[in-house]
Amino acid sequence: MIDPNPSPNFGEPPRRLSDTIREVRVATAERDDVVVDLREAQRTRLELLAQELEPVFAEVPEDNPTFDFAISSGEQPRLWIDAVSHVTMGRDRRTYRFLRDTRLGRVVLAESTDLKLVAEQVTRYIAERIVERQRFLEGDLEGHIRNELLGRVPVAQSQTSALASFFSGLVLVIAGGADLYMPSPLLREIAEHIPGSRFVSFPDCGHSAYWEEPDQFNDAVLELLASCG
């Protein structure tokens, strides 16, 4: 017998407990915005995004050292995706901002209060970086990077003068001995073309020396600053 007054949810799949828990956490975070420390409210939302992205993070090949996937503490908590991109919260404490640092400054890759929309953009970014790295490794990785940084120089301009015009002020080139993306010999070669630059290599580091060896990284930076008086 057909119920003449079916439930509004009739025919819909049952809700998953994890989805309801996520909604409760979001609602709690919104209420807590008024009474708890701002950083905790922001961190809660970043943790929700990280939870949404966990299946994506788990699929990244273990031999790919490019990504960080960690929430940093501090006045402005951030969910780091790699060394140059992260997600942070906007001034309203509800808007996710997916940002990337480039040679031309910081760019916004996604900005929305919709957690799933931002998660989709982060997922696409990760996929693009993985494909990019695979293409590099299938060809001549060092040759590609060398061409990008040293090869595109006008005939009348030397590599040294080209890089000198791009970089100004203090330049510290830090390499990781286990970095597969930017090999140490290549970074040393680049440093040699930047007048006045200093080259430092951490043998046991990968691509994120600031994260893997923070003490050594800080010491190298402080030593450079001290050398300038």
KEKE-3310 file (N, C-alpha, C; in steps of 0.2 Angstrom, whole numbers, plus 5000, padded with zeros to 4 digits):
npx = (5004:5003:5009:4999:5004:5019:5035:5045:5058:5057:5063:5076:5093:5099:5106:5124:5133:5145:5144:5134:5140:5150:5143:5138:5150:5153:5142:5145:5157:5153:5145:5155:5163:5160:5164:5176:5194:5200:5210:5208:5195:5197:5207:5199:5190:5199:5204:5192:5192:5204:5201:5191:5199:5207:5206:5211:5224:5229:5231:5241:5257:5269:5282:5283:5289:5284:5273:5266:5255:5250:5244:5249:5254:5251:5248:5240:5233:5237:5233:5244:5248:5258:5275:5273:5259:5244:5230:5220:5210:5198:5194:5182:5181:5175:5176:5185:5202:5211:5228:5242:5259:5269:5281:5277:5270:5257:5243:5226:5218:5207:5192:5180:5165:5161:5165:5167:5168:5181:5189:5188:5195:5208:5211:5211:5222:5233:5232:5237:5250:5255:5255:5263:5275:5277:5279:5290:5299:5299:5306:5320:5323:5332:5337:5325:5322:5334:5333:5322:5326:5339:5341:5333:5338:5342:5352:5362:5363:5371:5370:5372:5370:5357:5350:5355:5348:5335:5335:5337:5345:5348:5352:5349:5352:5345:5348:5342:5349:5342:5332:5321:5315:5321:5336:5352:5364:5360:5354:5365:5372:5364:5365:5378:5377:5371:5376:5384:5376:5372:5376:5368:5368:5358:5361:5352:5339:5324:5313:5308:5315:5314:5304:5307:5320:5320:5328:5341:5338:5334:5345:5354:5348:5348:5362:5366:5359:5366:5379:5378:5379)
npy = (4994:5011:5025:5039:5051:5054:5054:5069:5066:5054:5041:5046:5043:5036:5047:5049:5046:5053:5064:5071:5073:5082:5093:5097:5100:5111:5120:5121:5128:5140:5145:5146:5156:5168:5167:5160:5159:5168:5161:5148:5146:5148:5138:5126:5126:5125:5112:5105:5106:5100:5087:5084:5083:5072:5059:5063:5067:5055:5048:5053:5049:5041:5043:5056:5071:5084:5090:5096:5096:5100:5109:5124:5133:5148:5166:5167:5154:5141:5130:5121:5116:5115:5120:5133:5136:5138:5137:5148:5157:5170:5187:5187:5176:5165:5162:5153:5154:5151:5151:5156:5158:5167:5172:5184:5189:5186:5176:5172:5157:5151:5156:5155:5152:5140:5124:5112:5116:5123:5113:5105:5113:5113:5100:5099:5107:5100:5088:5094:5098:5085:5079:5088:5086:5073:5074:5081:5072:5062:5067:5078:5083:5092:5099:5105:5114:5121:5128:5135:5144:5149:5148:5156:5168:5184:5185:5195:5197:5191:5175:5178:5192:5192:5185:5193:5204:5200:5196:5204:5213:5203:5187:5170:5154:5139:5122:5105:5089:5078:5082:5079:5087:5100:5098:5098:5101:5108:5119:5125:5128:5138:5148:5152:5160:5171:5186:5189:5180:5168:5151:5136:5120:5106:5091:5080:5084:5086:5094:5104:5112:5122:5117:5103:5104:5115:5122:5122:5129:5142:5146:5147:5158:5168:5169:5174:5187:5192:5194:5205:5215)
npz = (5000:4996:5004:5007:5011:5010:5018:5018:5015:5008:4998:4996:4999:5014:5027:5030:5044:5046:5038:5045:5057:5053:5049:5062:5068:5060:5063:5077:5077:5071:5081:5091:5087:5092:5106:5108:5106:5091:5083:5086:5081:5067:5065:5067:5056:5046:5049:5046:5032:5029:5034:5024:5013:5016:5009:4996:4999:5004:4992:4985:4978:4987:4984:4980:4985:4985:4992:5007:5017:5030:5045:5050:5065:5074:5073:5062:5057:5044:5031:5024:5007:4998:4996:4991:4991:5000:5011:5019:5032:5028:5032:5038:5044:5040:5026:5015:5009:4996:4992:4982:4981:4969:4956:4953:4963:4976:4972:4971:4971:4974:4982:4994:5004:5004:5008:5001:4988:4988:4992:4980:4971:4977:4976:4962:4959:4966:4958:4945:4949:4951:4939:4932:4938:4934:4921:4920:4926:4916:4906:4904:4918:4925:4914:4910:4920:4921:4908:4910:4921:4917:4904:4896:4891:4883:4869:4869:4883:4897:4907:4920:4922:4919:4929:4940:4937:4940:4953:4968:4982:4997:4994:4997:4993:4996:4997:4996:5000:4997:4988:4975:4966:4964:4961:4971:4964:4953:4959:4965:4954:4949:4959:4957:4947:4952:4958:4973:4980:4993:4995:5002:5008:5014:5018:5021:5018:5010:4998:5006:5016:5026:5033:5036:5042:5053:5062:5057:5045:5050:5056:5045:5039:5048:5050:5037:5038:5048:5043:5036:5044)
capx = (5000:5007:5007:4997:5008:5026:5040:5049:5064:5056:5066:5082:5098:5100:5112:5130:5134:5151:5141:5130:5146:5154:5138:5138:5156:5153:5138:5148:5162:5150:5143:5160:5167:5159:5166:5182:5199:5200:5214:5205:5189:5200:5210:5193:5188:5205:5204:5187:5194:5209:5197:5188:5204:5211:5206:5215:5231:5231:5232:5247:5262:5274:5289:5282:5291:5282:5268:5267:5249:5250:5241:5254:5251:5253:5242:5236:5234:5236:5234:5249:5247:5265:5280:5271:5252:5241:5223:5219:5203:5197:5193:5175:5182:5171:5178:5192:5206:5217:5232:5248:5265:5272:5286:5273:5266:5252:5237:5220:5216:5200:5189:5173:5163:5159:5171:5168:5171:5188:5192:5189:5200:5214:5212:5214:5229:5237:5233:5241:5257:5258:5256:5268:5281:5278:5281:5297:5303:5299:5311:5326:5321:5337:5337:5319:5323:5339:5330:5317:5329:5345:5341:5329:5342:5343:5359:5366:5364:5374:5365:5374:5367:5350:5348:5356:5343:5329:5336:5340:5346:5351:5349:5351:5350:5346:5346:5341:5352:5337:5327:5321:5312:5326:5343:5357:5369:5357:5353:5372:5374:5360:5368:5384:5375:5368:5381:5383:5372:5375:5373:5369:5365:5356:5361:5347:5333:5320:5311:5305:5320:5311:5299:5311:5326:5319:5333:5346:5336:5334:5352:5357:5345:5351:5369:5366:5358:5372:5385:5377:5380)
capy = (5000:5017:5030:5045:5057:5051:5059:5074:5063:5048:5040:5049:5039:5038:5051:5046:5049:5057:5070:5075:5075:5088:5099:5099:5104:5118:5124:5123:5132:5146:5148:5147:5162:5173:5166:5157:5163:5168:5156:5141:5145:5147:5131:5121:5126:5122:5105:5102:5106:5094:5081:5083:5082:5066:5054:5065:5067:5048:5045:5056:5045:5042:5046:5063:5076:5091:5092:5097:5094:5101:5115:5128:5137:5155:5171:5166:5147:5140:5123:5121:5111:5113:5126:5140:5137:5136:5139:5152:5160:5177:5192:5186:5170:5159:5162:5149:5158:5146:5156:5153:5163:5167:5177:5191:5190:5181:5175:5169:5152:5150:5160:5154:5149:5133:5120:5107:5120:5125:5106:5103:5117:5111:5093:5100:5110:5094:5084:5097:5098:5078:5078:5092:5083:5067:5076:5083:5066:5058:5070:5080:5088:5097:5103:5109:5120:5126:5132:5140:5149:5151:5147:5161:5175:5187:5184:5201:5197:5185:5172:5181:5198:5191:5183:5198:5209:5198:5195:5210:5212:5197:5180:5164:5148:5133:5116:5099:5084:5073:5085:5077:5092:5105:5095:5102:5103:5113:5125:5128:5132:5144:5152:5154:5166:5177:5189:5190:5176:5163:5144:5132:5113:5102:5084:5075:5087:5086:5100:5109:5113:5126:5112:5097:5106:5122:5125:5124:5134:5148:5148:5150:5164:5173:5170:5179:5193:5195:5195:5212:5220)
capz = (5000:4995:5009:5003:5014:5011:5021:5013:5013:5005:4992:4997:5003:5021:5028:5033:5051:5045:5036:5051:5062:5050:5050:5069:5070:5057:5067:5083:5076:5070:5088:5095:5084:5097:5112:5108:5102:5084:5080:5087:5076:5061:5064:5067:5049:5042:5051:5042:5025:5029:5034:5018:5008:5018:5004:4991:5002:5004:4985:4982:4978:4993:4982:4978:4990:4984:4996:5014:5020:5037:5047:5054:5071:5074:5073:5056:5055:5037:5029:5018:5002:4996:4999:4989:4992:5007:5013:5026:5032:5027:5038:5041:5048:5037:5019:5014:5003:4993:4989:4979:4980:4962:4955:4952:4969:4978:4968:4974:4967:4975:4988:4995:5011:5002:5009:4995:4982:4989:4992:4973:4968:4980:4973:4955:4960:4967:4952:4941:4951:4950:4931:4930:4940:4930:4914:4921:4927:4910:4902:4907:4924:4926:4908:4909:4925:4919:4903:4913:4925:4915:4897:4892:4891:4877:4866:4871:4890:4900:4912:4927:4922:4918:4936:4944:4936:4943:4960:4971:4989:5000:4991:5000:4990:5001:4993:5000:4996:4995:4984:4968:4962:4962:4964:4974:4960:4949:4963:4966:4947:4949:4964:4955:4942:4956:4961:4980:4984:4997:4994:5008:5006:5019:5015:5023:5017:5003:4995:5011:5021:5031:5037:5038:5047:5054:5066:5052:5041:5054:5058:5039:5037:5053:5048:5031:5040:5053:5039:5033:5049)
cpx = (5004:5004:5005:5000:5015:5030:5043:5055:5063:5060:5074:5087:5098:5107:5118:5131:5140:5149:5138:5135:5149:5149:5138:5144:5156:5148:5141:5153:5159:5148:5149:5164:5166:5162:5173:5188:5199:5204:5211:5199:5192:5203:5204:5191:5193:5205:5198:5189:5200:5206:5194:5193:5208:5211:5211:5223:5234:5233:5238:5253:5267:5281:5289:5284:5288:5277:5269:5261:5249:5247:5247:5250:5253:5247:5237:5237:5233:5237:5238:5248:5254:5269:5277:5263:5249:5234:5223:5212:5203:5195:5186:5175:5178:5173:5185:5195:5211:5222:5239:5253:5268:5277:5283:5269:5261:5246:5232:5218:5209:5198:5182:5171:5161:5165:5172:5171:5178:5192:5193:5194:5207:5216:5214:5221:5234:5238:5237:5248:5260:5259:5262:5275:5282:5281:5289:5302:5304:5304:5317:5324:5325:5337:5331:5320:5328:5337:5326:5321:5335:5345:5338:5332:5343:5351:5364:5367:5366:5369:5366:5370:5360:5347:5349:5351:5336:5329:5339:5341:5349:5348:5353:5348:5351:5343:5346:5344:5348:5331:5327:5318:5317:5333:5348:5362:5366:5356:5360:5374:5370:5363:5374:5383:5372:5373:5380:5379:5376:5372:5374:5365:5364:5356:5355:5340:5330:5319:5309:5310:5318:5307:5303:5316:5325:5324:5339:5344:5336:5341:5355:5354:5348:5359:5370:5364:5363:5378:5384:5377:5373)
cpy = (5006:5022:5037:5051:5055:5057:5063:5071:5056:5047:5042:5044:5041:5042:5047:5050:5054:5064:5074:5077:5082:5094:5101:5102:5111:5122:5126:5128:5139:5149:5150:5153:5167:5173:5163:5161:5162:5162:5149:5140:5144:5140:5126:5121:5123:5114:5101:5101:5100:5088:5079:5081:5075:5061:5056:5065:5060:5045:5048:5051:5046:5045:5053:5068:5083:5094:5092:5094:5094:5108:5118:5132:5144:5160:5170:5158:5146:5132:5123:5115:5109:5120:5133:5141:5135:5139:5142:5154:5168:5181:5190:5179:5164:5158:5158:5153:5153:5151:5153:5159:5162:5172:5184:5193:5185:5181:5171:5163:5150:5154:5159:5151:5142:5128:5115:5110:5121:5118:5104:5107:5115:5104:5094:5103:5104:5090:5087:5097:5090:5077:5082:5089:5076:5068:5078:5077:5062:5061:5072:5085:5094:5102:5108:5115:5124:5130:5137:5146:5152:5151:5153:5168:5177:5186:5189:5201:5190:5182:5176:5188:5197:5190:5189:5204:5207:5198:5202:5209:5206:5191:5174:5158:5142:5127:5110:5093:5079:5076:5083:5082:5097:5102:5100:5105:5109:5120:5129:5131:5138:5150:5156:5160:5172:5180:5191:5185:5171:5156:5140:5125:5109:5095:5080:5078:5086:5093:5106:5109:5117:5122:5106:5099:5113:5126:5127:5129:5141:5150:5150:5157:5170:5174:5175:5186:5196:5197:5202:5217:5222)
cpz = (5000:5000:5006:5006:5015:5014:5016:5011:5009:4998:4992:5001:5010:5022:5031:5039:5050:5043:5041:5056:5059:5050:5057:5071:5066:5061:5074:5082:5075:5077:5092:5093:5089:5103:5113:5104:5095:5081:5080:5082:5069:5060:5064:5060:5045:5043:5047:5035:5025:5029:5027:5012:5010:5012:4998:4993:5002:4997:4982:4983:4984:4991:4979:4984:4990:4989:5003:5018:5027:5039:5052:5060:5069:5074:5067:5054:5047:5036:5023:5014:4999:4998:4996:4989:4998:5007:5019:5026:5031:5033:5041:5044:5045:5029:5019:5008:5002:4989:4987:4978:4973:4962:4955:4958:4971:4974:4972:4969:4968:4982:4989:5002:5010:5003:5003:4989:4982:4989:4985:4970:4971:4977:4965:4955:4961:4961:4946:4942:4950:4943:4929:4932:4936:4924:4914:4921:4921:4905:4906:4912:4924:4920:4908:4914:4923:4913:4905:4917:4922:4907:4893:4893:4884:4875:4869:4879:4893:4905:4919:4927:4922:4925:4941:4943:4939:4950:4963:4979:4991:4997:4994:4997:4994:4997:4998:4996:4994:4990:4977:4963:4959:4965:4966:4969:4955:4953:4964:4960:4947:4953:4961:4950:4946:4960:4969:4984:4988:4996:5000:5006:5013:5017:5015:5021:5010:5001:5000:5017:5027:5036:5040:5043:5049:5058:5061:5047:5044:5055:5051:5037:5042:5052:5042:5034:5044:5049:5036:5038:5052)
residu = (MET:ILE:ASP:PRO:ASN:PRO:SER:PRO:ASN:PHE:GLY:GLU:PRO:PRO:ARG:ARG:LEU:SER:ASP:THR:ILE:ARG:GLU:VAL:ARG:VAL:ALA:THR:ALA:GLU:ARG:ASP:ASP:VAL:VAL:VAL:ASP:LEU:ARG:GLU:ALA:GLN:ARG:THR:ARG:LEU:GLU:LEU:LEU:ALA:GLN:GLU:LEU:GLU:PRO:VAL:PHE:ALA:GLU:VAL:PRO:GLU:ASP:ASN:PRO:THR:PHE:ASP:PHE:ALA:ILE:SER:SER:GLY:GLU:GLN:PRO:ARG:LEU:TRP:ILE:ASP:ALA:VAL:SER:HIS:VAL:THR:MET:GLY:ARG:ASP:ARG:ARG:THR:TYR:ARG:PHE:LEU:ARG:ASP:THR:ARG:LEU:GLY:ARG:VAL:VAL:LEU:ALA:GLU:SER:THR:ASP:LEU:LYS:LEU:VAL:ALA:GLU:GLN:VAL:THR:ARG:TYR:ILE:ALA:GLU:ARG:ILE:VAL:GLU:ARG:GLN:ARG:PHE:LEU:GLU:GLY:ASP:LEU:GLU:GLY:HIS:ILE:ARG:ASN:GLU:LEU:LEU:GLY:ARG:VAL:PRO:VAL:ALA:GLN:SER:GLN:THR:SER:ALA:LEU:ALA:SER:PHE:PHE:SER:GLY:LEU:VAL:LEU:VAL:ILE:ALA:GLY:GLY:ALA:ASP:LEU:TYR:MET:PRO:SER:PRO:LEU:LEU:ARG:GLU:ILE:ALA:GLU:HIS:ILE:PRO:GLY:SER:ARG:PHE:VAL:SER:PHE:PRO:ASP:CYS:GLY:HIS:SER:ALA:TYR:TRP:GLU:GLU:PRO:ASP:GLN:PHE:ASN:ASP:ALA:VAL:LEU:GLU:LEU:LEU:ALA:SER:CYS:GLY)
# end
